[in-house]
Amino acid sequence: MKVLALKLVLLALVDAVAVFAMSVMLLQDDYVLAGVVLVVTLLVNWVYLSPGLLPAKYLTPGLIFLAVFQVFVIVYTLYIAFTNYGDGHNSTKDDAISAIVGQNTQRVEGSPVYQVQVVESLAGLGLLATSPEGDVLVGTAEQPLEEVAEGDVTMDGPRATAVAGWTSLGMQDILQRQQEIAALQVPLSDDLADGFLRTTNASQAFVFESTFVYDEAADTMTDSASGIVYRDLGNGQFESGDGQVLGTGWQIVVGFENFLYPFENPRYGGALVSVLLWTFAFAIISVGLSFFLGLFLAIALNDPRMKSKFAYRVLSILPYAFPSFLGALVWLGLMNTEFGFINNVLLGGADIPWLTDPWLAKVSTIIVNVWLGFPYMFLICLGALQSIPEELTEAASVDGATGWQVFSGIKLPLLFVSTAPLLISSFAFNFNNFNIIYMLTRGGPRMAGVEENVGHTDLLITLVYKTAFEGVGRDYGLASALSILIFIIVATVSTIAFRRTKALEELN
């Protein structure tokens, strides 16, 4: 009985969250997504309220999380890669029109004065306005002014000061949010051409009109101040006849444009090839050096003749004990050109640009990455060596094999059986090793002659981050296309490598 009650309570919570999510989606006209949530919710209720179906009861949570955090992310990234989504193109055309009209307003000379009170609700910040005729209206930047019933209003003389369902802001709140209040524009009606209500002192408001007029029939935006007409030419923005564009656009599907951009822009394409080659070099060299350094230490510290092995093993894994981003920050200080320990102390005041010279920066990032990565390789190699039966090496020694022959013919092949999958996963990790590059160099120094923010030490993953989140032209569509490129490369390399490692299984 208790189990049933607990099940019903949990299902009720799930249903409540689903109903809330669907209500939000319906308000935003996301009918398809709301339908998916409804179907999934009904399916969950059917699975857990039906007798039996024990496997489904265990699989359902995992499948839902897989769909939300894996499948949806991949599909959505693929969709964004075929759009122009980014700065200036992050909403619908209607939102872009509203933004252009609302961002270019000027006060109407001789406009009537409205007495206002700044109010707030779940819909956001708004104005409670009293017109010169005595009408009381309330609205937000998204909701045009609407007349309020007389019984819901609290008056202070000729000025409305409160309205039911809204919170009136006090003077202290107004002072703290004065920039937000000064930027607030409340449309007078659904037709933005009628103007907006704005206030500068939170007590009086005036009518403002936009200098841009949108003609829905002709699908044009006209600047009334200059007379320039901007048209929708199908590229997600308004453009004039002489090539001028308005800064606010909207999201559209552009097909393979993001994938073709490196071919259409030779400088960016060359920089992308350079980044791709460096990404492969960084991953391969880092994994190779880390593995062989870890293997060397594992062989040395696994020798029974070695004294104080425990102390040396502890020292060897110390870099692995610290978070990688903290280790990178420590090395960032050590390699500082002017104040770093390496230049000032170890090299007697030398002026070596460890992180600002293109080639030295690459060498420096590999050194730091190997320092952070070799303890992991040391641990797995040490464990693999200790798992090799001593009888095999003893039999080879009896047969006259030298130490090198024992190592290369017996130990190393058996070592690769257990370490090959880990080497593949390490390659995939270092292929996307964002922390080291971003903490040390932020991808710099920047490549000359390339308009986009591309650096000599950028990996594909840091280039994706900088394309999406840094600079004035954040381009999520191009970043998504690069993410798909990373996925294809890593998946291809991993597939080929895992097929190659099947040959090692015969050694078992």
Phi, psi and omega in degrees: 000317179296322179296318179297318179297318179297319179298317180294322178295315180295318177296323178297320178295317178299316180295321179297315178297320180295318179296318178297315180298317180294323179297319177295317180296321179293324176296331179264011178063027176269071187290324181296311180296322177297322177295321177297315179298319179298314181297316180296320180296316178296322179295317179298316179297320180293318181297315188272346177262349180274143174290149183077215181052038184299315178300320180296326180295328178277326185279331187303310180301317180296319180294322179295312179296323177298317181294320184285312189265349179240295186297311182298318181298316181294314181295318181292320176299318178298320179295314182298328180297339180258016178236174176261024184302127181171193178302128181082355180220052187242017180209196181271171180294321179299318178295322180295319178298315179298320181293317181296316180294318184285334183275353183233068183245156174216152185292138177278123180296134180074017181292151179294153180264127177256133171278127186232157171230128179285127182231169181213146175213190177297336179284349179117193181285141182212178179239130170262106191249141173246116183286164177302334179278354179097002177286141180253125182228155178218145180190171178234183178296332181263337183245115180300163181301134176230145181289142183256141178298143185300325183287345181267000188251141171253124184255147171235087188072230180275005188242129175284133184243344180204154179214145182299136179088358181232153177253124178279131181279136176279176184298321181296318178295322180296318179295323180288336185239030186295326178293319178294321180291320180295331180274351183290128176233119182254118180298142178287332180203183178293335178273110184295341179293342178288343177109181184228159175253126179228150178230147177248343182238007177065013177230331177232145180229154181231164181273131176242144176238150181278147175277353178252134181239126180262128176257106185294323182294317181270350183055051180231155175241122184247130174275106184293338180285319183253344181082003181286135180254128179250137183239157174274108182261012177089010179250020175080024178197162176272132185226138179275174181295332180264014174093001177287141180235151174276141189296333182262120178240201181215166186277131176221164175277127183247008179068227184269018184301318180294325179286331181271349184304316179300331179280330180279337179245093187303323181293316178292322178298317177296319178295322179295320176297318178298317178296319180297314180296319179293325178298315177297315181298316180300314182292315183292313181295319180298313180294317182297310181295319179298319181294311184290326175293317177296321179294318179300314179294323180296318179295316182294316185274000174260355179287127181298341180278348181288128178267154180056040181299323183298316181295317179294324179293320178297316179296326183290331183262003180302315179301331180285341183280343182260146175301142186297323183290329176290319177299321179295321179294324177297314179295328177301319177289320180296326184265007178303132186297319186267321188241003185290151181296322183296310181289315188282326186254303185291325184251016172062041177085023179292159181244068183260120182279075185303322188246001181245345174273134186307312183281320178295325178297321178294316178298319182296317180295324178293318179301312181296318182293322177293320178300323180279335188262337185293330178299324178297314178294324178299317182294315182288326177291321178297316178295320180293320178296319181289342179273350179284126182300136179294336182298326181294313181289325179293319179296321179294321179295321179296325180283000175097012180287141176282171179300319180292321179295322177297316182292310186285331184265338184239301187293313184296314177300317178294328179294320181292335179302315183269336185263342184302313177299325179289326176294322178295315179294326177293322176298314179297322179295313182288334174298331179242035184280082184291318188303308187298310183295313186289324180288326184275308190234351188053029179086351183282179357290152187291143178287134179281147176083002179248124183295322180285160181279086180237131182247165182291332180257009178297131164271169178302323183291321178288328176294321176298315181298313182293325178294323185273326192235356182238155177085177183275340182249060181295121188240096182288330179295313178294320178297321178294322177297319177294324178297320177295322176300316178300314181300316181296317182296310182297318180296319180294311180299317181295318181297313179298316182295318180293326176293322178295322183289346178298333179295333180288339182296336179295338179291341179274000000 
